[in-house]
Amino acid sequence: EMELVWQARDRLEAAGLSPDVRVHTAMIHVLCINNMLEEAVSVFIEMEESGQQATVATMQALIDGFALSGDRLGAMQWLWEARRRNIPPFSSYMQRDDRAGVIKADLHGMSALSSVVAVEFALSFAPRALHHKLVVVTGKGHHSRDRKAVVKPMIEGFLSEEGIKFAASDGNEGRLELVRHSATLPSLIFCILLLAIMWLMGVVMARDWLERVRQLNQHLAHTRNVQRLREELRRGLAEHASGRRGMADMAMLVHEIEREWKGAEQAQEALRTNPKHTRASAAPEPSAGA
């Protein structure tokens, strides 16, 4: 298939013609089924740059290719891109009724692989409340080859693997009703314990942080006082030289500087010995040059 597609493209270019969206889509399809996803995306970009608009077949080939390779996130991203470009059926397959608490995903017109991606996408957007339901319209296979359902078995297998319970909706075999969440007592207890542990950890971390902030503030306050007293001592020495200030005042200032300096050293030592100190606690040490 790949050889035929490339030959068709070469013939078009030899005739001076440009590949149309059908040729580009066929190339993307062949590259995807051969797990050449980067090359497929390059062809898609080339098609876009030539002014051609992607069709449902183009987007389905990319979604199927990424899903087939096991890249479920990539497949959902291409499904989202198809929805953004308003390409049916991807743009309109999901209908939400908030009042009834229901999301309906109609998979008609999608391939089996794209349908699985579409259901996974719908599940990620399902309501978070308990016992909200997602109704998936798979169809009964009346429009499939040999009138055998292809999409429904794929969806049922996917849901079973994910551990999601489902049943026929309103007795209709072509509609499956899913329970998005079915919380049990053990799961609720686990969630409560997890939240309690996280809260306690937050309290301990906050208390430790506040203690470090208090120590840092003490250190900064002592350091500022040392600097202020040193300036005052310089002015006092100048006044003493002119006879306007006595030695008793100078001795008192020196005593205050020593006291503040010791306080700053103690605060700095407390910050150093704290095993969880941060950069914010690395304040400048006081100078002993007073």
C-alpha positions in Angstrom: 0.0 0.0 0.0 2.8 2.4 0.8 4.5 1.8 -2.5 1.3 2.4 -4.4 0.6 5.7 -2.6 4.1 7.0 -3.2 3.9 6.0 -6.9 0.6 7.9 -7.2 2.1 11.0 -5.7 5.2 10.8 -8.0 3.0 10.5 -11.0 0.9 13.5 -10.0 4.1 15.6 -9.4 5.5 14.4 -12.8 2.4 15.6 -14.5 2.7 19.0 -12.8 -0.2 18.3 -10.5 -0.3 18.6 -6.7 -1.7 15.8 -4.5 -5.2 16.6 -3.3 -6.7 15.9 0.2 -7.6 12.3 -0.8 -4.0 11.5 -1.8 -2.7 13.2 1.4 -5.2 11.3 3.5 -4.2 8.0 1.9 -0.6 8.7 2.6 -1.4 9.6 6.2 -3.4 6.4 6.5 -0.6 4.2 5.1 2.0 5.8 7.3 -0.1 5.5 10.4 -0.8 1.8 10.0 3.0 1.3 9.5 3.6 3.1 12.7 5.4 6.0 10.9 3.6 8.6 13.0 6.1 11.5 12.6 6.0 11.1 8.8 2.2 11.0 8.9 2.1 14.3 10.9 4.6 15.8 8.4 2.3 15.0 5.5 -0.6 16.5 7.5 1.3 19.7 8.0 2.3 19.7 4.3 -1.4 19.3 3.4 -2.4 22.1 5.7 0.3 24.4 4.2 -1.0 23.8 0.7 -4.4 25.1 1.8 -6.3 21.8 1.9 -8.7 21.2 4.8 -8.6 17.9 6.7 -11.6 15.7 6.4 -13.1 13.2 8.8 -11.1 10.4 7.0 -7.9 12.4 7.6 -8.6 12.9 11.3 -9.8 9.3 11.8 -6.6 8.0 10.2 -4.5 10.0 12.7 -6.6 9.1 15.7 -6.5 5.4 14.7 -2.8 5.5 14.0 -1.9 7.0 17.4 -4.3 4.6 19.2 -2.9 1.6 17.3 0.7 2.6 18.4 -0.5 2.7 22.0 -0.2 6.5 22.3 -3.6 7.1 23.8 -2.8 10.6 24.9 -1.7 11.5 21.3 -4.9 9.9 20.0 -7.1 12.0 22.3 -5.2 15.1 21.3 -6.0 14.5 17.6 -9.7 13.8 18.6 -9.6 17.2 20.4 -8.2 18.8 17.3 -11.0 17.3 15.2 -13.5 18.7 17.7 -11.8 22.1 17.6 -12.0 22.1 13.8 -15.7 21.2 14.0 -15.3 18.1 12.0 -18.3 15.7 12.4 -18.9 13.2 13.9 -16.1 14.1 16.4 -17.4 17.7 16.8 -20.9 16.6 17.8 -20.7 13.1 19.2 -20.7 14.2 22.8 -23.8 15.9 24.3 -24.1 16.9 27.9 -27.2 17.3 29.9 -26.2 18.8 33.3 -29.8 18.9 34.6 -30.1 15.1 34.2 -26.5 14.5 35.1 -25.9 12.6 31.8 -23.4 12.7 29.0 -24.3 10.9 25.8 -21.5 9.8 23.4 -22.8 8.9 20.0 -20.2 6.8 18.2 -22.0 6.5 14.8 -19.6 7.2 11.9 -16.4 6.4 13.8 -14.1 3.5 13.4 -13.7 1.0 16.2 -10.3 2.4 17.4 -11.6 6.0 17.2 -14.7 5.0 19.2 -12.5 3.7 22.1 -10.6 7.0 22.1 -13.9 8.9 22.0 -15.2 7.0 25.0 -12.0 7.5 26.9 -12.2 11.2 26.1 -15.8 11.4 27.2 -15.0 9.6 30.5 -12.4 12.3 31.2 -15.1 15.0 30.9 -17.8 13.1 32.7 -19.3 14.7 35.8 -17.2 14.2 39.0 -20.2 13.7 41.3 -21.1 10.3 42.5 -23.5 8.1 40.4 -23.5 10.4 37.4 -23.8 8.3 34.2 -22.4 8.3 30.8 -24.5 6.8 28.0 -22.6 5.5 25.0 -24.4 4.9 21.8 -22.6 2.1 20.0 -25.2 1.0 17.6 -26.2 -2.6 16.9 -24.0 -3.1 13.8 -26.8 -2.7 11.2 -24.5 -0.5 9.1 -21.4 -2.7 9.5 -20.2 -5.3 7.0 -22.1 -8.5 7.4 -24.4 -6.6 9.8 -22.2 -7.6 12.7 -21.4 -5.1 15.5 -17.7 -4.0 15.5 -17.8 -1.0 17.7 -19.8 -2.4 20.6 -17.4 -5.4 21.3 -14.5 -3.0 21.3 -16.1 -0.6 23.7 -17.3 -3.4 26.0 -13.7 -4.9 26.0 -12.2 -1.5 26.8 -14.7 -0.8 29.7 -14.1 -4.3 31.1 -10.3 -3.7 31.1 -10.8 -0.4 32.9 -13.0 -1.9 35.5 -16.0 0.2 34.6 -19.5 -1.4 35.0 -22.0 -1.0 32.2 -25.3 -2.3 31.1 -27.8 -1.9 28.2 -29.5 1.5 28.6 -33.3 1.3 28.8 -33.1 -2.2 27.4 -31.5 -0.9 24.1 -28.7 -3.2 23.1 -27.1 -0.4 21.1 -26.8 1.9 24.1 -24.6 1.3 27.1 -25.0 3.0 30.4 -21.9 3.5 32.5 -21.5 4.4 36.1 -18.7 6.9 36.2 -18.0 6.7 39.9 -19.1 4.1 42.4 -17.5 5.0 45.7 -17.2 2.3 48.3 -16.6 2.6 52.0 -12.9 1.5 51.9 -12.2 4.1 49.1 -13.9 6.8 51.1 -11.9 5.9 54.2 -8.7 5.9 52.2 -9.5 9.4 50.8 -10.3 10.7 54.3 -7.0 9.3 55.7 -5.0 10.7 52.8 -6.5 14.2 53.3 -5.9 14.0 57.0 -2.2 13.0 56.5 -1.8 15.8 53.9 -3.3 18.3 56.4 -1.0 17.2 59.2 2.0 17.5 56.9 0.9 20.9 55.9 0.5 22.0 59.6 4.0 20.7 60.5 5.6 22.3 57.5 3.8 25.6 58.2 4.9 25.6 61.8 8.5 24.9 60.9 8.5 27.6 58.3 7.0 30.1 60.7 9.7 29.3 63.2 12.4 29.8 60.6 10.8 33.1 59.7 10.8 34.2 63.3 14.5 33.3 63.7 15.4 35.2 60.5 13.5 38.2 61.7 15.3 38.1 65.0 18.7 37.9 63.3 17.9 40.8 60.9 16.6 42.9 63.8 19.8 42.4 65.8 22.0 43.1 62.8 20.1 46.3 62.0 20.6 47.4 65.7 24.3 46.6 65.5 24.6 48.8 62.5 22.6 51.6 64.0 24.6 51.5 67.3 27.9 51.6 65.4 26.8 54.7 63.6 25.8 56.2 66.9 29.1 55.3 68.4 31.0 57.0 65.6 29.1 60.2 66.2 29.6 59.8 70.0 33.3 59.5 69.6 33.4 62.7 67.5 31.3 64.5 70.1 33.6 63.1 72.9 36.6 64.5 71.1 35.0 67.9 71.2 34.1 67.5 74.8 30.3 67.4 74.2 29.8 63.7 75.3 31.3 61.7 78.2 33.0 58.3 78.3 30.1 56.8 80.2 27.8 57.2 77.2 30.5 55.6 75.0 30.8 52.6 77.3 27.0 52.1 77.3 26.9 52.1 73.5 29.7 49.5 73.4 27.8 47.4 75.9 24.6 47.6 73.7 26.5 46.7 70.6 28.0 43.6 72.2 24.6 42.5 73.4 23.0 43.0 70.0 25.9 41.3 68.3 25.6 38.2 70.6 21.8 38.1 69.9 22.5 38.2 66.1 25.1 35.4 66.5 22.7 33.2 68.4 19.9 33.8 65.8 22.4 33.0 63.0 23.5 29.8 64.7 19.8 28.7 65.1 19.3 29.2 61.4 22.4 27.2 60.6 21.5 24.3 62.8 18.0 24.1 61.4 18.2 21.2 58.8 15.5 22.8 56.7 16.8 26.3 56.3 16.3 28.0 53.0 18.0 30.6 51.0 15.8 33.2 52.7 17.4 32.4 56.0 21.0 33.1 54.7 21.1 36.7 56.1 24.4 38.5 56.4 26.4 38.0 59.6 27.0 41.0 61.9 30.4 42.5 61.8 32.5 42.4 64.9 34.4 45.6 63.9 32.4 47.7 66.3 
